[in-house]
Each structure stands twice: as structure tokens, then as C-alpha cells.
Amino acid sequence: MNKFRDIKPDEIENNLVNLRQLVFEVTDACNLKCKYCGYGDLYYGYDKRESKYLSVNKAKVLLNYLSNIWNANITNEESPLTYISFYGGEPLLNIAFIKEIIAYVESLKLKRDILFSMTTNAMLLDKYMDFLVEKNFSLLISLDGNRRAQSYRVTKTTGENSFDKVICNVKALQAKYPKYFNEHVNFNSVLHNRNSVGGTYSFIKKNFNKETTISELNNSEIREDKRDEYDRTFRNKIESIKNSSNCEALEKKLFLGDPKTNDLLLFLHQYSGNVFKDYASFLVNPEKILSTNTGTCIPFAKKMFVTVNGKILQCERIDHSFSLGTVSENEVHLDVDKIAKIFNRYIAKVRGQCSICYRKRSCIQCFHYIPDIKSQHPSCLGFMDKKRYDMYCSYCLGHLAKYPKLYNKIMTKVRVD
């Protein structure tokens, strides 16, 4: 039986030294009012949206704090790289913040490579594309497909479909900066009851020669009084692929975008016996390696997210009440000992379930998404008894049997971070 361990403060400190992404929520304001927005009427778990702008001074205080850590410590990589990302709301509504922070980052002469990225609805792209190209931004543009597919993304002031404005702006960027567009622009699409995986994929491929990432609606922290509305809007990705006229061809095009192939990837990664993190892994029995229970990321292993109110979280997808610290106008309040204790307290709550869970080696359940995790005896949504686990194995192996060439493709062409 696998034994579990607690995380240690020095692991969190190491993650800060090697931080891969720093995300600023530059504003909670938006020029669109998307029906299914994670900060909208369907959900709870976030601070009240008050059209605030993140203080430039708070961002500089945090950058000073991190730069001191980065410059005083040796990283795990010879050439460390950190993305500084801008998020919203719609981040381009606070372009003054973005420009000032980039100028400040460039003045710090950090001992690492810094790249900039942004998630945007593209409504203001026509005004600021020159600057974004100049700074070599990686852009993730939100676009759900054709006019009907985009019809949940309406303007905040008039309620009009944003389709025409977004398409016009994105086409203008593509025409003016084709090389940049090909290398640095990607798309994200939300699946709902007015579009489909096949239709959205085809639309973006045809119009921009790009493949989009297609995501289902967030299924956590749904307001009970909005449950029926959520259910009407939700569309299952697997079912949408299955119902397309060219199902098998679409699955092949999507590759890891196909949920079944992605599940197979995780299955093979944990159970094939052919995946090793480093050379030392060849010499150690994986059954004897102590690991943390649940699939929750250790704080700052992937990113740090700073809300418009100065709260510091592990990522932008979790309840704001799980703040790990704060940044004020004068200092950063981040206690790694306290963070480790809180994290360990949560994973200890479900450790009994984890110890008898058949999927513990490939768990993807983040404890932040367990609805009653703050109670004394929470119930893990990802728990698998033997019957459920056998069904899971059959599901993964059945997909592999249907597409036997996937094994070689996954094991040779996919990188798992």
C-alpha cells in the first residue's frame, strides 16, 4: 500500500525560486457579460466583482519580493523561464497597468528569461495589437466558434453578440502580423448548448488555420438556484464528439483534446511502467516512493495567481477563500510554514479515503474542488472503489484497443509536466 507524506515549507520555497508563471488579475471589470463566466451568475466562490483595477504599487511590491528570491537562489534550470501573465475580467481594460508593469520588469534585470502572456476576449485588440506584438505576447483568444456559438458572449452595455467585433479584430491582427499570429496566437473555446466540438474546431481551423482548446463549463461551485440553468447550458465534450458526423476523424484531429485520449495518457503515465522522471527513477521501486495524497498541486508548483484585491492563490480556478497570502501597498504577506500546515491539514482530511482508493497513483482530484473539504469529514469526489476502478481501466484500455497506434504516439510525442 502506498504511504503518503506531508509537504514541507522548503518545497514551497523551492517552488517560489522556480516559479513558472506569475498571473496578475489586472481588473475584475469586463466589457462582455458571458452567461457562463466563472465569475458570473451561475457560480459562487469568488470575491464580489466591483470593476476594480489592481494597484500598480502592489504588483511592484510582489515583483520586488520575487526578484529578491530569484536573484538570491540557484534555480533547477540553467536558463530559468517565467511567464508573467495578465488576466481579468478583460485585461486590456487596464492597459496602463500592463505597460507600466512590463517596463518595471524590464528595469529589474532579472536573472531569468521573462515572457509575457494574456487571455483576452479580443474586443480591444484593434487598439493595442501593435504593443502586444512589440512585446511578443503569447495571446490566448476566447472565441466559441461561429455567430451562434459566440452568442453567449455578449457586450455588457448593449447585450449584443460580440462575434462581428471579435472576428474583425482577430482577422486584422492576422493580416497585419501573419508571422506573429502563426507563432504566438492560440484560441480557447467554451463548449455549451449552442455549439459543438466539431463545429467549433472546424470554424477556427477554416478561418484562422489554428486548433482551439475546447473546454466544458466549469462544474464546481455552481449556485443551487442556478443549477437548472447550468444543466440546460452544459454540453458534454465526449458526447459532442460522439454525435459529430465525422467522429473518428475528429478524435484523430483533436488527439489530446479528446477527453478519452487524455484519460489514456494519464493512465499510461502512471501504470505503463515506462515513464521515468529522471535517471534515479530507474533504481527506485515506485511503490516505495512517498507521495502527497490527492492530485492537488503543491503551492506554486505551477503558478501564482494574484487577485485584483491582492489575494495570493495557487491558481485562478479555485475559490478565493483558499488564499495563501496577500500583497499590500507595502509588503507581501506569505508565510510558507503556515501555508504548509494549512495544505497538510486539508490533505489529511481525505487521507483515509486516499489510502483505500484504487486510483490513488493517478489521482487528479484537487481538494479545492471537493465541496465539503472545509468540513470535518469531507467526501472525495474522485474516490474509486475496485468496481469503479475496473470500469476506469476498461474504459482506458478499450480506447487503446480501438486506436492501437495511440500508445506509440503518446509515449514518444507527449511531454507531461
Protein Blocks (a to p, Z undefined) as FASTA:
>chain_A
ZZdddddfklmmmmmmmocbdcddfbfcdfbdcfklcklmkbghiacdehiacdfklmmm
mmmmmmmmmmmpccfbfbdcddddddedjfklmmmlmmmmmmmmmmnopabdddddddde
hlmmmmmmmmmmmnopacddddebdfklmmmmccfklopafklmmmmmmmmmmmmmmmlm
mmmgccdddddfkbcfklmmmmmmmmnopacddddddfehiafklmmmmmmmpccfklmm
mmpmklmlmmmmnmmmpmklmmmmmmmmmmnopacfblklmmpcfklpccdehjbdcehk
lbccddfkopacfblkbcfklpgbdcdfkbccddfklmmmmmmmmmmmmmmmmmmpcklm
mccbdfklmmklmpmbdcdfkbccfklmmmmmmmmmmmmmmmmmlmmmmmmmpccZZ
